[in-house]
Amino acid sequence: MIRSTLSALFLLILTGPAFSAGALRIEGAWSPLAPPGRMMAGFMEITNTGDETVRLVDARSDRFGRVEIHTMRMVDGVMRMRRVEALEIQPGEKLSLAPGGFHLMLMQPQGAFELGDHIELTLIDENGGEWPLRSEVRPRRNRR
């Protein structure tokens, strides 16, 4: 009995957060409500509490056909959105995904959303590590 319990515990430790480097704390995740069938955005605060740099390279959600990492930049006096390859978060650094800056673009919604709904998302680092989170659907103007 003890041997099988120890074996199971050892396997659990080995298969834990596989391939992830560092440690992330994700807080305040929210998504502004959009009309049915329209793209949405994902905003949050991500803090690297580990001692290694974490590079987030992808994201996904079962509620959307595609999720991409984007940023907003001023180009020739016009604010433009573009996709980014990765978000790099140094040890001890906090990165804000916020309106007008870095954010997740949630595209091809699978169904309608209402205020108070929660969207299950997963951030993926360059080593295949996964960072699950829940983003609350809120009014566009109310960010808290």
Backbone as JSON, one array per atom type, in Angstrom:
{
  "sequence": "MIRSTLSALFLLILTGPAFSAGALRIEGAWSPLAPPGRMMAGFMEITNTGDETVRLVDARSDRFGRVEIHTMRMVDGVMRMRRVEALEIQPGEKLSLAPGGFHLMLMQPQGAFELGDHIELTLIDENGGEWPLRSEVRPRRNRR",
  "N": [[0.82, -1.19, 0.0], [1.85, 1.3, 0.91], [4.02, 1.47, -0.81], [2.75, 1.62, -3.36], [1.37, 4.02, -3.05], [3.49, 5.82, -2.71], [4.71, 5.48, -5.21], [2.69, 6.47, -6.89], [2.62, 9.12, -6.01], [5.21, 9.95, -6.72], [5.02, 9.72, -9.53], [3.07, 11.68, -9.98], [4.46, 13.98, -9.24], [6.46, 13.98, -11.2], [4.92, 14.37, -13.5], [3.73, 16.77, -13.12], [3.48, 20.32, -13.51], [4.39, 20.12, -16.37], [7.23, 20.87, -18.32], [7.09, 23.62, -17.92], [8.61, 26.75, -17.34], [9.72, 28.74, -14.69], [7.34, 30.64, -12.71], [4.06, 31.75, -12.75], [1.81, 34.31, -11.74], [-1.45, 35.06, -12.22], [-3.75, 37.6, -12.42], [-6.87, 39.36, -11.97], [-8.23, 38.9, -14.42], [-10.19, 39.79, -17.18], [-12.82, 40.29, -19.61], [-14.18, 42.44, -21.98], [-17.65, 42.72, -22.65], [-19.02, 41.83, -25.77], [-20.99, 42.29, -28.78], [-23.08, 39.49, -29.83], [-21.34, 36.95, -31.61], [-19.17, 38.53, -32.26], [-15.66, 39.47, -32.09], [-13.74, 39.3, -29.05], [-11.83, 40.59, -26.27], [-9.04, 39.89, -24.09], [-7.93, 40.75, -20.93], [-5.5, 41.26, -18.31], [-3.35, 40.93, -15.38], [-0.08, 39.79, -15.25], [2.29, 38.24, -13.33], [5.63, 37.32, -12.99], [6.68, 35.15, -10.79], [8.76, 33.48, -10.46], [12.22, 32.4, -10.93], [13.15, 32.38, -13.47], [13.04, 33.56, -16.86], [9.92, 33.82, -18.51], [8.38, 33.0, -21.51], [5.54, 33.65, -23.13], [3.83, 32.18, -25.72], [1.52, 31.44, -27.0], [-2.08, 30.98, -26.88], [-5.24, 29.61, -25.86], [-8.74, 28.7, -26.08], [-11.65, 26.85, -25.41], [-13.98, 28.07, -26.05], [-13.6, 29.73, -28.16], [-12.66, 29.93, -31.6], [-10.14, 30.78, -32.32], [-7.34, 32.17, -30.61], [-5.26, 34.88, -30.12], [-2.18, 36.62, -29.38], [-1.9, 40.04, -29.05], [-0.92, 43.48, -29.72], [-1.22, 47.04, -29.33], [-0.19, 49.76, -31.27], [1.05, 53.01, -32.04], [1.09, 54.17, -35.26], [2.19, 56.27, -37.67], [0.5, 58.26, -36.62], [-1.85, 56.88, -36.26], [-3.64, 54.53, -34.37], [-2.82, 51.18, -34.31], [-3.49, 47.68, -34.46], [-1.6, 44.74, -33.88], [-0.4, 41.4, -34.3], [1.65, 39.64, -31.95], [4.66, 37.75, -31.51], [5.49, 36.69, -29.03], [5.13, 37.1, -25.48], [7.36, 38.27, -23.25], [8.35, 37.72, -20.01], [10.21, 38.8, -17.45], [11.96, 37.52, -14.5], [10.34, 38.43, -11.5], [9.03, 40.5, -12.72], [6.08, 42.37, -13.66], [3.52, 42.14, -16.0], [1.17, 43.95, -17.78], [-1.8, 43.24, -19.4], [-3.8, 45.16, -21.14], [-6.4, 47.52, -22.13], [-5.52, 49.26, -25.09], [-2.93, 48.37, -25.16], [-0.87, 45.48, -24.78], [-2.8, 42.51, -25.29], [-5.17, 39.77, -25.33], [-6.63, 38.52, -28.24], [-9.74, 37.31, -28.8], [-11.13, 35.27, -30.94], [-13.63, 34.22, -33.33], [-16.04, 33.36, -31.78], [-17.68, 30.76, -29.97], [-20.7, 30.64, -29.56], [-22.88, 32.76, -27.53], [-22.18, 35.36, -25.11], [-22.72, 36.52, -21.76], [-22.95, 39.17, -19.32], [-20.95, 38.57, -16.48], [-20.39, 35.94, -17.11], [-17.85, 33.39, -17.3], [-14.81, 32.92, -18.96], [-12.89, 30.29, -19.9], [-9.49, 30.15, -20.29], [-6.26, 29.35, -21.64], [-2.91, 30.04, -21.25], [0.11, 29.57, -23.03], [3.44, 28.59, -22.68], [6.78, 28.89, -24.14], [7.95, 26.42, -23.76], [5.96, 24.61, -23.74], [4.55, 24.59, -21.41], [1.56, 25.1, -19.53], [-0.78, 27.58, -18.55], [-3.55, 27.92, -16.96], [-6.52, 29.98, -16.77], [-9.28, 32.08, -15.69], [-11.43, 34.29, -17.21], [-13.45, 36.99, -16.5], [-16.5, 38.08, -17.89], [-17.25, 41.37, -18.43], [-18.84, 44.67, -18.28], [-18.07, 46.94, -20.96], [-17.07, 49.45, -20.12], [-16.59, 49.17, -17.41], [-13.99, 48.19, -15.65], [-13.34, 46.92, -13.32]],
  "CA": [[0.0, 0.0, 0.0], [2.72, 2.47, 0.98], [4.82, 1.5, -2.03], [1.92, 2.11, -4.47], [1.1, 5.43, -2.78], [4.72, 6.56, -3.03], [4.88, 5.44, -6.66], [1.72, 7.4, -7.47], [3.08, 10.47, -5.68], [6.38, 10.22, -7.55], [4.53, 9.96, -10.89], [2.4, 12.97, -9.98], [5.51, 15.01, -9.22], [7.11, 13.99, -12.51], [4.02, 14.83, -14.56], [3.15, 18.04, -12.69], [3.44, 21.35, -14.55], [5.44, 19.67, -17.29], [7.92, 21.74, -19.26], [6.96, 25.06, -17.69], [9.74, 27.41, -16.69], [9.27, 29.86, -13.87], [6.03, 30.55, -12.07], [3.28, 32.94, -13.07], [0.6, 34.64, -11.0], [-2.34, 35.76, -13.15], [-4.79, 38.22, -11.61], [-7.76, 40.38, -12.54], [-8.55, 38.63, -15.83], [-11.54, 40.19, -17.58], [-13.06, 40.47, -21.04], [-15.35, 43.29, -22.19], [-18.76, 42.13, -23.39], [-19.16, 42.24, -27.17], [-22.22, 41.75, -29.39], [-22.95, 38.08, -30.22], [-20.62, 36.65, -32.84], [-18.05, 39.45, -32.46], [-14.43, 39.21, -31.34], [-13.62, 39.86, -27.71], [-10.45, 40.77, -25.85], [-8.72, 39.4, -22.76], [-7.0, 41.61, -20.2], [-5.1, 40.69, -17.02], [-2.02, 41.22, -14.86], [0.7, 38.56, -15.14], [3.53, 38.46, -12.59], [6.55, 36.19, -12.98], [7.16, 34.98, -9.42], [9.86, 32.53, -10.49], [13.57, 32.94, -11.13], [13.5, 32.23, -14.89], [12.2, 34.29, -17.8], [8.84, 33.05, -19.13], [7.92, 33.54, -22.81], [4.23, 33.14, -23.53], [3.84, 32.18, -27.18], [0.22, 31.07, -27.56], [-3.21, 30.9, -25.95], [-6.38, 28.92, -26.46], [-9.97, 28.59, -25.31], [-12.65, 26.02, -26.07], [-15.12, 28.92, -26.42], [-13.22, 30.55, -29.32], [-11.94, 29.2, -32.64], [-8.74, 31.23, -32.34], [-6.91, 33.16, -29.63], [-3.94, 35.4, -30.49], [-1.6, 37.67, -28.55], [-1.81, 41.26, -29.85], [-0.57, 44.74, -29.09], [-1.64, 48.25, -30.03], [0.94, 50.69, -31.48], [0.79, 54.2, -32.83], [1.83, 54.16, -36.52], [1.81, 57.44, -38.47], [-0.62, 58.96, -36.0], [-3.03, 56.02, -36.19], [-3.47, 53.38, -33.5], [-2.98, 49.93, -35.08], [-3.33, 46.44, -33.72], [-0.84, 43.73, -34.6], [-0.09, 40.17, -33.57], [3.03, 39.53, -31.48], [5.13, 36.36, -31.41], [5.6, 36.22, -27.65], [5.22, 38.03, -24.36], [8.48, 37.84, -22.41], [8.19, 38.25, -18.66], [11.42, 38.55, -16.67], [11.71, 37.21, -13.09], [9.94, 39.56, -10.68], [8.35, 41.52, -13.53], [4.64, 42.29, -13.86], [3.11, 42.57, -17.33], [-0.26, 44.26, -17.86], [-2.54, 43.14, -20.64], [-4.79, 46.19, -20.86], [-6.85, 48.25, -23.32], [-4.52, 50.15, -25.66], [-1.6, 47.76, -25.1], [-0.93, 44.03, -25.0], [-4.07, 41.88, -24.96], [-5.52, 38.57, -26.09], [-7.77, 38.65, -29.15], [-10.56, 36.11, -28.74], [-11.8, 35.31, -32.24], [-14.54, 33.14, -33.71], [-16.71, 32.87, -30.57], [-18.57, 29.6, -30.07], [-21.86, 30.95, -28.73], [-23.01, 34.12, -27.0], [-21.73, 35.58, -23.74], [-23.47, 37.47, -20.96], [-22.2, 39.72, -18.2], [-20.75, 37.63, -15.39], [-19.87, 34.66, -17.6], [-16.41, 33.19, -17.18], [-14.19, 32.31, -20.13], [-11.71, 29.5, -19.56], [-8.39, 30.38, -21.22], [-4.97, 28.76, -21.28], [-1.72, 30.64, -21.84], [1.09, 28.51, -23.29], [4.8, 29.13, -22.78], [7.59, 28.33, -25.23], [8.33, 25.04, -23.45], [4.75, 23.8, -23.71], [3.87, 24.74, -20.13], [0.24, 25.7, -19.65], [-1.19, 28.43, -17.45], [-4.99, 28.13, -17.08], [-7.1, 31.12, -16.08], [-10.69, 32.39, -15.96], [-11.64, 35.71, -17.49], [-14.85, 37.36, -16.27], [-17.1, 38.99, -18.87], [-17.7, 42.58, -17.75], [-19.21, 45.76, -19.2], [-16.92, 47.55, -21.63], [-16.53, 50.6, -19.39], [-16.29, 48.81, -16.03], [-12.84, 47.28, -15.67], [-13.1, 46.35, -11.99]],
  "C": [[0.87, 1.26, 0.0], [3.53, 2.6, -0.3], [4.0, 2.06, -3.2], [1.58, 3.59, -4.29], [2.31, 6.28, -3.13], [4.97, 6.59, -4.53], [3.94, 6.42, -7.35], [2.15, 8.85, -7.22], [4.27, 10.86, -6.54], [5.96, 10.51, -8.99], [3.84, 11.31, -11.0], [3.4, 14.11, -10.01], [6.17, 15.11, -10.59], [6.23, 14.57, -13.61], [3.35, 16.15, -14.21], [3.14, 19.08, -13.79], [4.57, 21.12, -15.55], [5.93, 20.78, -18.2], [7.79, 23.23, -18.96], [8.18, 25.57, -16.94], [9.19, 28.56, -15.87], [7.91, 29.59, -13.25], [5.3, 31.85, -12.34], [2.11, 33.08, -12.1], [-0.24, 35.5, -11.93], [-3.52, 36.28, -12.35], [-5.65, 39.16, -12.45], [-8.14, 40.15, -13.98], [-10.0, 39.01, -16.11], [-11.61, 40.38, -19.08], [-14.29, 41.35, -21.2], [-16.4, 42.59, -23.05], [-18.81, 42.7, -24.8], [-20.48, 41.7, -27.71], [-22.0, 40.3, -29.81], [-22.24, 37.92, -31.57], [-19.41, 37.53, -33.11], [-16.84, 39.04, -31.63], [-14.5, 39.87, -29.97], [-12.13, 39.99, -27.4], [-10.28, 40.19, -24.45], [-7.65, 40.27, -22.14], [-6.7, 41.0, -18.84], [-3.75, 41.25, -16.6], [-1.3, 39.89, -14.7], [2.02, 38.9, -14.45], [4.36, 37.18, -12.63], [7.15, 36.11, -11.58], [8.33, 34.01, -9.32], [11.2, 33.21, -10.68], [14.06, 32.74, -12.56], [12.54, 33.06, -15.74], [11.15, 33.34, -18.38], [8.43, 33.76, -20.41], [6.61, 32.87, -23.16], [4.1, 33.28, -25.03], [2.48, 31.86, -27.8], [-0.83, 31.09, -26.46], [-4.33, 30.17, -26.66], [-7.57, 28.97, -25.5], [-10.94, 27.72, -26.1], [-13.83, 26.85, -26.56], [-14.84, 29.79, -27.64], [-12.44, 29.69, -30.31], [-10.47, 29.54, -32.69], [-8.51, 32.25, -31.23], [-5.5, 33.57, -30.01], [-3.5, 36.46, -29.49], [-1.38, 38.88, -29.45], [-1.28, 42.42, -29.02], [-1.13, 45.88, -29.93], [-0.42, 49.17, -30.1], [0.47, 51.87, -32.31], [1.69, 54.15, -34.06], [1.31, 55.3, -37.37], [0.56, 58.12, -37.93], [-1.9, 58.15, -35.89], [-2.73, 54.81, -35.3], [-3.78, 52.11, -34.29], [-2.73, 48.73, -34.18], [-2.51, 45.47, -34.56], [-0.56, 42.55, -33.68], [1.37, 40.2, -33.14], [3.38, 38.05, -31.32], [5.11, 35.84, -29.99], [5.54, 37.39, -26.68], [6.3, 37.5, -23.45], [8.36, 38.52, -21.06], [9.41, 37.82, -17.84], [11.06, 38.2, -15.22], [11.39, 38.48, -12.3], [9.17, 40.64, -11.42], [6.85, 41.27, -13.59], [4.32, 42.86, -15.23], [1.6, 42.78, -17.32], [-0.76, 44.03, -19.27], [-3.75, 44.03, -20.42], [-5.23, 46.88, -22.15], [-5.77, 49.23, -23.78], [-3.11, 49.59, -25.66], [-1.68, 46.29, -25.46], [-2.3, 43.51, -24.57], [-4.2, 40.57, -25.72], [-6.69, 38.92, -26.99], [-8.48, 37.3, -29.18], [-11.46, 36.12, -29.96], [-12.64, 34.06, -32.49], [-15.23, 32.53, -32.48], [-17.66, 31.71, -30.88], [-19.75, 29.83, -29.13], [-21.8, 32.38, -28.21], [-22.54, 34.17, -25.54], [-22.62, 36.61, -23.07], [-22.57, 38.01, -19.86], [-22.12, 38.7, -17.07], [-20.3, 36.25, -15.82], [-18.37, 34.6, -17.36], [-15.9, 32.43, -18.39], [-12.94, 31.58, -19.66], [-10.67, 29.7, -20.66], [-7.16, 29.64, -20.73], [-3.87, 29.51, -22.01], [-0.68, 29.53, -21.97], [2.47, 29.12, -23.44], [5.59, 28.38, -23.85], [8.03, 26.89, -25.0], [7.13, 24.1, -23.41], [4.02, 23.84, -22.38], [2.56, 25.48, -20.31], [-0.14, 26.42, -18.38], [-2.68, 28.73, -17.59], [-5.46, 29.34, -16.28], [-8.56, 31.26, -16.45], [-10.82, 33.89, -16.11], [-13.12, 36.02, -17.35], [-15.32, 38.33, -17.34], [-17.72, 40.16, -18.11], [-18.15, 43.63, -18.76], [-17.96, 46.4, -19.78], [-16.29, 48.66, -20.8], [-16.11, 50.27, -17.96], [-15.18, 47.78, -16.0], [-12.58, 46.63, -14.33], [-14.22, 45.46, -11.65]]
}
